[in-house]
């Protein structure tokens, strides 16, 4: 997974490469360094 560290905060949904279930990706950055990363299962 590639993250665009030029963004301060991002939240999006991506399909898992292994099981194809949707995952919510949430991350925050500062000075192009990753501060927080979460990947949460989306219940279907």
N, C-alpha and C positions, 0 to 999 in steps of 0.2 A: 504494500500500500504506500502510495506517495502522498505526502501532505504538502500543501502550499504554505510555507512558513512566512510568506509575505503578508498573509492575512492575520489579523489580530485575533479573530474568533471565527470559527466555522462550525456548522452543524449540518449534516446531510445523511441520507440513507443510502447504503450500498449493499449489494448482495454478497453474502459470504462466498469466497472462492471454493470452499470445501463442500458445504451443504446447501448452498444457494438460498438460504433463509436471509431475510432482510436484517441488517444491523444498522443502528443509529450511531454515527461517528460524531464525536464532539471533541474539539480541541481548542486551546488558547495558546497564544504565543506572545513573546516580547522580544524585541530586537532580533527577530528571526530565530529564536530558540524556543523549543517546545516547553511550555510550562505545565500543561495539563492535557491528558488524553483519556477519553473514555469510549468504549465500544459496548453498546448495550443491545441485547436481543430485543427485537420487536415482536411482541406476541401477535399471533395471527388467529 
